[in-house]
Amino acid sequence: AYNTSLHLINSHFSIGSAKPLVPNVIEVAGLHIEKQQPLSEHFNKVLNTDSKGVILLTFGSLVLTETFPNNILQPMFDAFAELPYKVLWKANAPKFSKDLRIPPNIHFESWLPQRDILCDSRVKLFVSHGGMMGTQEAVECGVPILGIPIFSDQSLNIRQAQNRGFAIMLQLMTLTKEEILDAAKKLFYNPSYSENAKRISRIFKDRPMSAMDTAVYWVEYVIRHKGAPQIQSVAKELAWWQYYLVDVMAILVGLPCLCIFLLFVLIRKLFLKDNTKIKVKKS
């Protein structure tokens, strides 16, 4: 908008890409992340396991995994059954189809404190749809991601994490047991994924202030300086033809056209001159 004093954007160069931003555009990714709280006795018991660790699976608050068709859920259950890990799965267990074969290493919870569990050292992998908030929480906690995007920005979030070496993306509608096992084993047994997750986490958290403190500072700065016009882009003062570079485009298009026109005139004059000489000789 023309008169916007401040933009707080939910991104960070550690998980997105570096951008040339004007001073009133502030990155505050992780704004929703609060200080880690101790787990309740219930969830502490849930995470206690004789296996190698815990896989946390949640698709956020909008996507209900219990509504997935059986041809998607069964390969997931079969794959997790072969992994030596306990799976903590956010879902309403009674709503799953009775035809499904659910292995004993899967534990269901209808609600869970996602961020506090992710940052527990017993959690080794995050299976997620790739929502922005959950992805940032996984980055904060340094946990590799097995991403299965559903819609919206989720594919982009997982692809960016994959490009940074701490995630693998699978497609929901074509999921197979073999794909899930192969991806999970890579994430577990290739140390580069865990190392990259921890490295990106360190970069994500290495800031002079927390995301919340940064947001508060800049909001108060704008208030103190009555809208802070000094940090707004001067582009908003440009005329429309300057903003859209019409003058530059006119030169870029006009010069070649002028050269072509002059060349055409020169060739035409030379051709007419030669024709005139021929006619004079014939006369």
PyMOL commands that set and color helices and strands:
alter all, ss='L'
color gray80, all
select helices_A, chain A and resi 41-47+65-67+70-81+93-95+114-118+132-141+154-163+172-174+177-189+191-205+211-224+229-231+234-237+240-243+246-282
alter helices_A, ss='H'
color red, helices_A
select strands_A, chain A and resi 7-9+25-27+54-58+86-90+106-109+123-128+145-147+167-169
alter strands_A, ss='S'
color yellow, strands_A
deselect
rebuild
show_as cartoon
